[in-house]
């Protein structure tokens, strides 16, 4: 049994869903583990990680629109707006989606479904660099 711990640095070009499956797969290819469990952890309170469809770009458009309706960026709606009108909605969206994923590794590959991808969901308009911790346990 072995462990590997690393960090993926990601700066999304804009607010919204950004597919990070490729850099995660690249990291895994260098790990040399065939069976195990990968945990991804986003070290922020205004960005999250989700698994969603990676085939149709309309899924991303609809998901982003749904979260805009659920936690709108409306001035005066929230007490916490230290960093602007997207501050508190970003925290709400993160709480709704989560900051960690656990994905089994089978035969050296992520056990994702046919249309699943790993996405960083950037909730801020000012897109800071995001740190994603990667922890792999396996053999």
C-alpha positions in Angstrom: 0.0 0.0 0.0 1.3 3.4 -0.9 0.2 7.0 -0.6 0.9 10.1 -2.7 0.0 13.6 -1.8 0.3 16.6 -4.1 -1.3 19.8 -5.1 -2.8 21.0 -8.4 -2.8 24.7 -8.9 -5.6 26.0 -11.1 -6.5 29.5 -12.2 -9.9 29.5 -14.0 -10.1 32.0 -16.9 -13.6 33.0 -15.7 -16.4 32.3 -13.3 -18.2 29.0 -14.0 -17.4 25.3 -14.6 -13.9 24.3 -15.7 -13.0 20.8 -16.7 -9.9 19.7 -14.7 -10.1 16.0 -15.6 -7.0 16.1 -17.9 -4.6 17.5 -15.3 -5.9 15.1 -12.7 -5.4 12.1 -15.2 -1.9 13.4 -16.0 -1.0 13.4 -12.3 -2.4 9.9 -11.9 -0.4 8.6 -14.8 2.8 9.6 -13.0 1.6 8.0 -9.7 2.2 4.4 -10.7 -0.9 3.1 -8.7 -3.4 0.8 -10.4 -6.0 0.3 -7.6 -6.9 2.8 -5.0 -8.9 5.9 -4.0 -8.2 9.4 -5.1 -9.4 12.2 -2.9 -9.5 15.8 -4.3 -9.9 18.7 -1.9 -10.4 22.3 -2.9 -8.7 24.5 -0.3 -11.1 27.5 -0.6 -14.5 28.7 0.5 -15.6 30.3 -2.8 -14.9 27.5 -5.3 -15.9 23.9 -5.3 -15.5 20.6 -7.0 -18.2 18.6 -8.8 -18.6 15.6 -11.1 -20.9 16.5 -14.0 -21.4 15.7 -17.7 -18.4 16.6 -19.9 -19.9 16.0 -23.3 -22.5 18.8 -23.8 -21.5 22.4 -23.1 -25.2 23.1 -22.5 -24.9 21.2 -19.2 -22.4 23.8 -18.0 -24.5 26.7 -19.2 -27.6 25.3 -17.4 -25.8 24.4 -14.2 -24.3 27.9 -14.0 -27.7 29.5 -14.6 -29.3 27.3 -12.0 -26.8 28.4 -9.3 -27.2 32.0 -10.3 -30.9 31.6 -9.5 -30.3 29.7 -6.3 -27.7 32.2 -4.9 -28.0 35.4 -7.0 -25.4 38.2 -6.9 -27.8 40.8 -5.8 -26.4 43.9 -4.0 -28.0 44.4 -0.6 -29.2 40.8 -0.3 -26.4 39.6 2.0 -24.8 41.1 5.0 -21.4 39.7 4.0 -20.1 41.5 1.0 -16.5 42.3 2.0 -15.1 41.4 -1.4 -18.0 42.6 -3.5 -21.5 41.3 -4.6 -20.2 37.9 -5.6 -18.6 37.2 -2.2 -21.5 35.7 -0.2 -23.1 34.0 -3.2 -19.7 32.3 -3.8 -19.7 30.9 -0.2 -23.3 29.7 -0.6 -22.6 27.9 -3.9 -19.6 26.3 -2.4 -21.6 25.0 0.6 -24.2 23.6 -1.8 -21.8 21.8 -4.0 -18.8 20.8 -1.7 -15.1 21.0 -1.7 -14.1 17.3 -1.9 -14.5 14.3 -4.2 -13.5 10.7 -3.8 -13.0 8.7 -6.9 -12.0 5.0 -7.1 -9.0 4.1 -9.3 -9.4 0.9 -11.3 -6.7 -0.5 -13.5 -4.8 2.8 -13.2 -7.8 4.9 -14.4 -10.4 7.1 -12.7 -13.6 5.1 -12.3 -15.7 7.8 -13.9 -18.9 7.2 -15.9 -18.9 7.6 -19.7 -20.0 11.2 -19.5 -18.5 12.3 -16.2 -15.7 14.8 -15.8 -14.1 16.5 -12.8 -14.8 20.2 -12.7 -13.6 23.1 -10.7 -16.6 25.3 -10.1 -15.2 28.9 -9.8 -17.8 31.0 -8.0 -15.9 34.3 -8.1 -15.7 36.8 -10.9 -12.1 37.7 -9.8 -10.6 34.3 -10.4 -7.7 33.7 -7.9 -5.4 30.7 -8.2 -7.1 27.7 -6.6 -5.2 25.0 -4.7 -6.6 21.4 -5.1 -5.0 18.9 -2.8 -4.7 15.4 -4.3 -4.4 12.4 -2.0 -4.0 8.9 -3.5 -4.0 5.7 -1.5 -3.6 2.4 -3.3 -1.3 -0.2 -4.8 
